[in-house]
Amino acid sequence: MSEQEIFDKIAAIIADRFELTQDQVTNELNFKADLDADSIDIVEFVLELEDTFGAEIPDEEAEKIATVADAVAYIKAKTK
């Protein structure tokens, strides 16, 4: 799966979960700073990533995912 395909899937999840359009989702988008996501939002997002990509994301790794680019890089590394 290409980085663009991963980004597109993650952008769709974020757009749906945070009520944005997909073109508002950028690599620099920060979940806490830009979306005002709380810990429950982050956990739900991580669970959806796990379901979508079939990759388990340990809590300590999930805490490091702050931006869309972080999520894309993590998924890309885990789905090689």
PyMOL commands that set and color helices and strands:
alter all, ss='L'
color gray80, all
select helices_A, chain A and resi 3-18+22-24+39-53+59-62+68-78
alter helices_A, ss='H'
color red, helices_A
deselect
rebuild
show_as cartoon
